[in-house]
Amino acid sequence: MSKHPFVIIFFIFSTLSFSQNLRVDYNAEFYGLDIDKNLKPNKEQQAGLDQVERMMRNAINSQTIVLYTKPNNQFLLEVEDKMTVDGQMSSNLGRSVLKLHTYLYGLDETTVLGYNVGEDFIVEYTNNVVEWTITSESKDILGFKCFKAVPKYLQSYKQKEISSYPNEVWFAPFINKRGGPYKFTNLPGLILGVTSSTATITAVKITEIKEDKIVPKIDKQIITEKQAYLNAKAVGAAIESRMMK
Amino acid sequence: MNKFFKASLLANVFVGMSSFSTITDIDRSTGLVKVEGDVNCEDLASTLYNLVSVFAPHTSQAELTGIWFDAYWTCLDSGLRYSEFEANP
């Protein structure tokens, strides 16, 4: 990890220390599909793409994203669909676009577990697949100075997968907690902003809480990120094979 | 088949797929669209999936799959409960 010197200084001498757990509420905003500018859809195709953008925007706007910090540098992120009605299937489109799960549980310094309601497995994300460049670029989020960190993904996936991943993360070294709306959280401070080519997630409220949020049971098979990627590919292949018929 | 569904949801796409469905009336006061003909929700979802994979090639597989299922379930929930998935599971 490369660090700009004064980021380290800020981190070491940070005076704001939260002894209690925190609740952080985030808002997500959808920019639009990342359309290839060399391709010109006709009127009907454009109507379809517009429809997909509306679906994606609705899916993202309906998500509530809340982070709870926990003792021992753990955290739990909950992503819920405000529109979900009991007994009805909830769409996972919003979470897919935001690269999140229903729950992200920061287990320790190196591992985050991702759960989705209705799935029979839990995905394990390990920090060693991301290399960070911490820049001197900064901005304030909720009054906290945040620095931009740029991730480099080391997974051997197709480039289109990597291109859809978040390309910048804003973390607050002054908040001595770990976590954020992101699967890789080995940064020296709480993540208050995440940006990808299609969406951005930004903290809108931070409150101190006394409770220690209970983590859902880890009672399912734990699979690697690579296996989860292969599963998603298999579902895509099944859809595409039905189209060919 | 003669069904109503909310215009804001899928009207544009159905117009583009008029070979098996036709929008015959739009009630602007209620936002409801009248459709005649069978609408295959699987075909609708696949059309959107294909469009995005061609015109937005950086869209991830998980997003494409999410788009397919969202379109499929939205289509079914719109009251156009016709689908090959249901007929031939």
Boltz contact constraints between the chains, C-beta under 6 A:
constraints:
  - contact:
      token1: [A, 33]
      token2: [B, 56]
      max_distance: 6.0
  - contact:
      token1: [A, 34]
      token2: [B, 56]
      max_distance: 6.0
  - contact:
      token1: [A, 34]
      token2: [B, 58]
      max_distance: 6.0
  - contact:
      token1: [A, 35]
      token2: [B, 55]
      max_distance: 6.0
  - contact:
      token1: [A, 35]
      token2: [B, 56]
      max_distance: 6.0
  - contact:
      token1: [A, 36]
      token2: [B, 57]
      max_distance: 6.0
  - contact:
      token1: [A, 39]
      token2: [B, 55]
      max_distance: 6.0
  - contact:
      token1: [A, 41]
      token2: [B, 55]
      max_distance: 6.0
  - contact:
      token1: [A, 44]
      token2: [B, 16]
      max_distance: 6.0
  - contact:
      token1: [A, 45]
      token2: [B, 51]
      max_distance: 6.0
  - contact:
      token1: [A, 47]
      token2: [B, 12]
      max_distance: 6.0
  - contact:
      token1: [A, 47]
      token2: [B, 16]
      max_distance: 6.0
  - contact:
      token1: [A, 48]
      token2: [B, 13]
      max_distance: 6.0
  - contact:
      token1: [A, 48]
      token2: [B, 16]
      max_distance: 6.0
  - contact:
      token1: [A, 48]
      token2: [B, 48]
      max_distance: 6.0
  - contact:
      token1: [A, 48]
      token2: [B, 51]
      max_distance: 6.0
  - contact:
      token1: [A, 49]
      token2: [B, 51]
      max_distance: 6.0
  - contact:
      token1: [A, 49]
      token2: [B, 55]
      max_distance: 6.0
  - contact:
      token1: [A, 51]
      token2: [B, 12]
      max_distance: 6.0
  - contact:
      token1: [A, 51]
      token2: [B, 13]
      max_distance: 6.0
  - contact:
      token1: [A, 52]
      token2: [B, 48]
      max_distance: 6.0
  - contact:
      token1: [A, 52]
      token2: [B, 52]
      max_distance: 6.0
  - contact:
      token1: [A, 52]
      token2: [B, 67]
      max_distance: 6.0
  - contact:
      token1: [A, 55]
      token2: [B, 70]
      max_distance: 6.0
  - contact:
      token1: [A, 91]
      token2: [B, 70]
      max_distance: 6.0
  - contact:
      token1: [A, 92]
      token2: [B, 66]
      max_distance: 6.0
  - contact:
      token1: [A, 93]
      token2: [B, 66]
      max_distance: 6.0
  - contact:
      token1: [A, 93]
      token2: [B, 70]
      max_distance: 6.0
  - contact:
      token1: [A, 96]
      token2: [B, 62]
      max_distance: 6.0
  - contact:
      token1: [A, 96]
      token2: [B, 63]
      max_distance: 6.0
  - contact:
      token1: [A, 96]
      token2: [B, 66]
      max_distance: 6.0
  - contact:
      token1: [A, 97]
      token2: [B, 63]
      max_distance: 6.0
  - contact:
      token1: [A, 160]
      token2: [B, 58]
      max_distance: 6.0
  - contact:
      token1: [A, 161]
      token2: [B, 60]
      max_distance: 6.0
  - contact:
      token1: [A, 163]
      token2: [B, 58]
      max_distance: 6.0
  - contact:
      token1: [A, 164]
      token2: [B, 58]
      max_distance: 6.0
  - contact:
      token1: [A, 164]
      token2: [B, 60]
      max_distance: 6.0
  - contact:
      token1: [A, 232]
      token2: [B, 61]
      max_distance: 6.0
  - contact:
      token1: [A, 232]
      token2: [B, 62]
      max_distance: 6.0
  - contact:
      token1: [A, 233]
      token2: [B, 61]
      max_distance: 6.0
  - contact:
      token1: [A, 235]
      token2: [B, 65]
      max_distance: 6.0
  - contact:
      token1: [A, 236]
      token2: [B, 61]
      max_distance: 6.0
  - contact:
      token1: [A, 236]
      token2: [B, 64]
      max_distance: 6.0
  - contact:
      token1: [A, 236]
      token2: [B, 65]
      max_distance: 6.0
  - contact:
      token1: [A, 239]
      token2: [B, 68]
      max_distance: 6.0
  - contact:
      token1: [A, 243]
      token2: [B, 46]
      max_distance: 6.0
